[in-house]
Amino acid sequence: MINFIKKNLSNILIWGITLLFTALYVSLIFNINITTDEIFTLKTLKQNLTGMIQMTADDVHPPLYYFYAKLFDIFSPQNIHLQKIATIIPMTGTLIYVATVVRKRIGDMATFFALLMFTCMPCTMEYAVQIRMYSLAILCVTVCVTSAYIAFTENKTYAWILFVVSADAAAYLHYFSFVAVCYVVGFLFICIILKLIRRQDVTSSLKQLKYWGICVIAMIIIYLPWLPVFISQVTRTRAGYWIAPIDGEVLWSYFTWAFDLELQPGFVYILLAILSFTGIYGIIRIIILTRKNDKDTNLTNDIFAYLCMLVPTLTTASGVIISLSKAPIFCGRYVIVAMMPLSIWWGIEFSHILKNKIGIVIAFIVSIILLYSGAMQYRECFYQEYRNGYAESTVHFFEANLGDNDYVLYNYKAMEFVYDYYFPSDRLIYVEDFDFDCDYDNAWFLYTQNEWPVTYEDCANHNLDMAYIGLYGVEGCNVDLFKISHR
């Protein structure tokens, strides 16, 4: 057994991480807690193809994810659990892709550390089960980055094809995955030009430049159908949009969102220290090896690693610059689409320390820290999925008690979009618009504190009884539920 473990240690570590976190993702889907954004997804899936395109055109995202999710909705409409599985599939697909295709290019230990960083990073697990486009965008951006690398280093035809397909898919999924792949396209162009300037294999480089041009033209043609909508969405007036203006606190929130733990505040500093140490170590290593001019030393992976790191860095920088110059359009979670390239960078550079006993000890300590982060992240996500609010009890209560001649009243207008998903639209009424003297059996009042109330005195004036039922709520918005009925 010991010999088997030694011989297969890399496979055990890499596939162990992949299987473990896939199992953890699946364990989070057995609930009906969903966010407002997820409700938008489910409402969009109720539409036909034309309606889906129109809803996304009126929103701020492209439509490809909804087409993907619709494939699952056809088999089981409005099935929250199935839609969460649909989200897990590309997330696990990303892990498998890195464990196979990327692994062949960067090595076993770099792959293990890349997967460890990505899966244990405090921000990633939530998006493995959220019914949104992020996990699919993560897969497409990762494939685009890797395909560009393979196209440059190996000039494989399939890599150029995947480069086009993954880039356009990313652009049709989310506008900041669009930004991310634009940088990948630009980096590939720069690398080819630098290769030509240095006269390294000029014939091959000219072919690569031609292929690059063909790919860009193909990408533009494929995106042309959505281009008018894209222009309309990005130039639309953003006054009153929910994203906060950029300031120092907001900038720091990008780091806390990505690297901090709610259950362990301050963990962000530990992860930033690990990333900073690795970055400095990697730069020093590249400088030393370059000065040695050791032709036997291949620095391609190191250069690839830092280009990977620049993808999320420049994507975030672009969002900040646009937000400062135009209107706030960027929030921290948008860069989740490029977190795997960041992890690949860290995995490649950190794996270089495994050259002596001190390096192995450091790697062991860092691995324990990351596994701790993964465990805390799972606890946070478990609470968010299973303990955050009263969605389960609320849905079950109304399934059992909402009669055909009952109404649901609410006093918090901001929740109208959410309530409209859970309750029949023709029996959902804002409390100030309800005629308490009309014909009905019961009016179930969802009372949000500090909003317009219905008092016992109000009910007495209309010859009504009002009874307190209990604490309920959906989407993290807790309400006091009251039953109002005629005497």
C-alpha positions, 0 to 999 in steps of 0.5 A: 500500500505504501509503495502504491501511494508513493507511486501514485501520489500525484494522481491521489492528490489531484483526483482526490481534490477534484472528487472531494470538492465535487462531493462537497458541491453536491452536498450543498444542493439539497435546499430551496434557498435561492437569491434574487439573481437566481430567481431572475434565472428561473423566471427567465427559464419560464420564457420561450427562446424569444422571451429569454433573449428579450429578458437578457437584452433588457438586463445587463448580461448576455444570454448563453447561460440561459440557453444552457440552463434551459436544456435542464429546465426542459426535462424538469421545469423550475427544478432548483436542485437540477439547476444547481447540478447544472451549475456544478457540472462546468465547475467540476469540468474546470477541475477535470480540465486542469487535472488533464489538459493543463496538467500535461503542460505545467506538471503534477505539483503545479496542477495540485497546488493550482487546484488546491488554491482554487477550490479552497479560495474563500470566494469560489465554492458559493459559485459552484452551486449558484444558479448563475453563469459564473461556473460556466464562465470560469470553465470557458475563460480557463479553456481560452487561456490554456488554448492560447498557450497550446496554440502558441507553444504547440500550434495545434489546430484544435487549440486554435478552434477551442481558442475561438469557441471558448472566447466567444462562449465567455463573451456570451456568458458575462461581460467581464469574462468577455474582458478577460478573454480580450486580454488573453487574445491580446497577450497571444498577439504580443507573444507572437509579435515578440517571437517575430521580433526575436526572429525565433522560428519566423516561418512558424510565427508568421503562420501563428500570426495568420491563424491569430488574425483568422481567429479574431475575425471568426470571434467578431463574426460569431459575436456580431448578432449580439453586438447591438445589444452589447452596445445598448447595455454598456451605454445605457444610463446607469443612474441608481444602479445597485453597484456602489461607487468606487472608493478605498473601502470598495477597493479593499472589499474586492480582496476581502470578498476573494480571500477573507472568511466570515468565520475567520476575519483577517484571513485575507492577510494570510492569503495575500501574504502567501500570494505576495511571497509566491509572486516575489519569489517567482519574479526573482527566480525568473530574473536569476534564470534569465541572467544565467542565460541557461538555454536548458532552462525553459521559462515558458511556463513561468511567463505563461504563469504571470500572463495568467495572473494578469488576466484577473488583475487587468480584468479588475483594473478595467472594471475599476477604471470604467467605473471611475470614468463612467458609472459603477458597473464592477463588483468583486464577484465579477472577477470570479470568472478569472480565478482559475488562471490566478490559481494556475499562476500560483500553482506553477510558481509555488511548485518551484519551492519543492526543491529541498526540505525547507521548501517541502515544509513550507508547502505542507504548512501552506497546504494545511492553511488552504485546507483550513480555508476550504473547510471554513468556506464549506461551513459558510456555504453550508450555513448560507444554503441550509441555515440562512433564513426561513425559505424552506418553512415558508414555502412549505407553510404556504403550500399547505395553507394558501387557499384558492380565495386567499391573498398574500400581502407584502409591505416591502416593495423591494421584495416584489420581484422575489415574492412574485416568484414564490406566490401567484401573481394574481393573488400577490398585492402590495398592502397599500393597494389591497381592499380589506373589505373585498371578498376573500377568505384569508389575507396573509401579511408578510410584514417587514419591520420599518415598512408600512404596517397593518395594525390590530386597530386597522383590522378592527375598523374593517371588522377583521381579525389578525393573528400572528403566525410566526417568523418566516421569509425568503431570500434572507429577508425575514418577515413576521407573518400575520393571518387576516380574516373576516370575523 
